[in-house]
Amino acid sequence: SPSLIPTKAMSGKPSSLPTNESSNQPTMSASESPSNRMDNFINSLSVEESSDPSDPVSRALEWASSQSFAPSMQRFVLATFYFATIGERWTNQYNFLSKTNECLWFEEKQGQVTRKGVTCGDDGTVTGLSFAGNNLRGTLTAELANLADIVLIDVSNNRLRGTVPSSFEDMLQLNTLVIKNNWMGGSIPAVLGNLSNLQKFELQGNFFVGSVEPVCNSRRKGAMFNSDCDEVFCPCCHICCNVVGNCVVKKRIEELDRIYPSP
């Protein structure tokens, strides 16, 4: 029987996700959720009360309803990310929203150090999002925190606005968060101090204010944190930048390791 979306039906689209097998259906990993967990996830979405059809989650729901198979949770989250960052205007689409498995939503060029797009582990779960310089606009969606195994997010050199969602505190495996050179602002959520595995955090070239001291207090040995330091208090920053983009080494990594021993 179909897996119902209990939140709302989209005009002109079915209100259920068909679960019939399709020859184009992506191979689902053993760790992906069954339909009842997908329903529970959709019920928990932060904008479930919204009826705005232009909302990224609403658009992802509409997209999911049009599929010939029920998408996994991570596939749905990636669709939300696509719509929240105005994916239609990305420089490279990386196969997003295609019928191929979401682990194939990437491009790898010869000589490129890391591939761009989506990276997955051997078990098929998403572990990385690399979208530097890909004309991302809009905002980072809170639903990305449902990618529990993600270790890398690089959305640097784009035109993102908004701030870092506080839900990112749930990304307990996150090792690298690079959001430098965007149009983001506001305060850095103190709850990011819960990210005990964070080794690289770059937020310079934005309009943030306040303090990253809670993140500093959970700093691990060898971690590199960089920020604009005119408006942001960053006592554990390796590199500090000013409002015109001039950056200097504030403290060496070895010195920071002595000040902030690993917790």
N, C-alpha and C positions, 0 to 999 in steps of 0.2 A: 504494500500500500504506500501511497505517497507520504513523504516526510513533510508535515505541515509547518509553515512559518506562522506562528501564532501572533506575531506583532501587528502586521497590517498587510493588506493586499494592494498591489500597485495597479493603477488603472490600465486596463488593456493587457495585463499580464496575469498568468495564473497565480493563485495564492499558495501553491504547493510546489515542492521540488520533486519531480519525478525521479524514481530510483531505478527505473529499468536499465538494464545493461545496454551500453552502446559500443559499437566497434571503435569509436573514437574516445572512449572513456580512458582517462589517464590511469596508469597503474597506481593503486593506492597502497601506501606503506602500512605495515602492521600497527604503527603507532597512531594512525589517524583515527578520528573519532567516528563512531557510528552515528546514525541519523538522530537518535534521541539526544546525544550530547551536542550535536550541531544545533538542535532546537533550543536546548538550554543556553547555549552560547548566544544565539540570536536574541533570546529573551533578556540576556544580561547586558546587551549593547547600551552604551551610554546615551544614545539618542533614540531609544526605542519609542518614546512618546512623540517624536518629531513626525510631522506629516509633510515636510518640505521635500518634494521630489528631487531637488537639486543637492540635498545633503549627501555626502559621500557614502554613508551607510545605506541610505535609501536607494542610491544608485547601485550599490553592490547587491542589495536585495533584489532589485529589478533584474540585474544581470544574472544572478543565481537562479531566479525563477525561469529564465529563458533557456537554461541549460538542459541538455538531455539526460543529465545525471546529477545527483546531489553532490555538490562540491564539499571537500573536506573543510575543516575549520581554517587551516592555514591558507588554503586557496581562497577562501572568502576574505580573510584578513588582507591578503595581498591585493585583492580586487578593491578593497576599501582604501588601501594605501594608494593605489593607482588613481582612483577618483579624487581622493583628498589632495593629491599633488598635481592635479590637472594633467593626468597621463596622456590625454589626447595631444598635448603640446610638447611632450618629451621629445628630445632630439633623437633618441633611440628607443623604440618600443619594447625591445627585448622579448618579443613574443607574448607580451602580457595579454591576458584574457583569451588567448588562443586555446584550442582544444588539447594542446600538448600538456604533458605533466608540468606542474608549476616549477619543478626542479630543472626544467629545460628553458625557463624564462631567463636566459642570459646570453651573453656574447663573449667569446674568448678569442682574442687576437694574438697572433704570433709576436713574441717579444713583450707582451703585456705581463706585468708582474702579478697582478690579480685580475680575475675576470670580472666583468661588469654585469650587474643584474642580480639574480637570485643565486645563492649558493646553498646546497643541501648536504647533509651528512649521509653516511652510508645507509642509514635507516629511512631516508626520504624526508626527514624533517628539515625545515628551513633553519640554516645557521648563519646566513649572512645576506645583507642587502647593500650593494655597492652601486651608488648612483651619482657619483661625483660629476659635476659639470654636465648634467643631462637636462637642464632647463626645467627642473622641478619648481612648481609654484604652489600656492596654497599653504597647507599646514601639515605637520606630522600628526597622524591620527592616533588617538589613545589606544585603539584596538591592536596596534602593533605589539603591545605587551602580551598578547595571547600567543606570540611566537616564543614559547618558553625556552627553547634551546638555542636561541639566537645569540651569537657571540660578537657579531660585527654589524654596525650600521655606519655607513659613510654616505652622507648626503651633502657633502661640502660643495662650495662653488655653484650654488643654485640661487633661487629667488624665493625661498621659503619664508613665511611669516609666522606669527604666533610664537609660542614658547615650547619648552620641552614638557610633554605631558607627564604629570605626576605618576601616571600608571606605569611609567618606565621603571619604577622601583621593583616591579615584578620580574624584570629581565635579569634574573639572578646569575645567569651565565655570561652576561654581556662583558666583553673584554675591551671592545673598541667602540667609541661613540664620537664620530667626527662630524660636526655640524658647522664648521667654520665657513666664513664668507657667504652668509645669507642675509636676510632682512629680519631675522628673528629678534625677539626682545622679551622684556619682563624679567622676573626673578627665576633663578635656577631652583627647582624644587629641592628642599632640604632632604626629602626622602631618597634622593639619588645617593645619599650617603650609605644606603643599604646595599649598593652595588659593590660588594667586596671583591669582585673579580675584575673590576675596571682597571685597565692598564694604560689606556690611551683615551684622553678626553680633550678634544679641541673645540673651543667655542669662540675663538677670536673672529673679528670681522663681522660682528652682529651688534645688537643694541641692548644687550643684557645689563641688568643692574643688580646690586645686592652682593651676596657673598656665596662662595662655594666652599666655605670652611667645613660644613658637614661632610662634603665629599672628600676634602683633604684628610679629615679625621679617620677615614676608612682606607686611606691610600696604602697600596702595597708596594713592596720593594721594586724599584725599577720603573714605576709608573711615570708617565709623562702627561702632565696636564698643562694646557696652554689657554690663555684667555686675553681679552682686552682688560687692562688693569686700571684704567682711569675711573670707570664706573663700577667695576667688579672687584671685590676684595678677594684675592686669591693667594693666600700665603704659601700654598704648595705648588705654585705655577713654576714650570721650567722656563717658559717663554711668556713674556708680557708684551702686549701691543698697546699703542695709543690710538686716539680717535682718527688720526690720519693714516693709520696702517703701518707705522714704523714699529718694528718688533725687536726686542733685545732679550738675551738670555738673562733671566733674573736670578736663578739659582741652578747650579749643576745638579744632575740627577743624583750623584753620589752624596752631595750635601743634603738634599731632600731626604735621602734614605736614612741619614743620621737623625734628622729632625722628626721624621715620621716613620718610625720603625713599623714593620708590618704588624697588623693587629693579630 
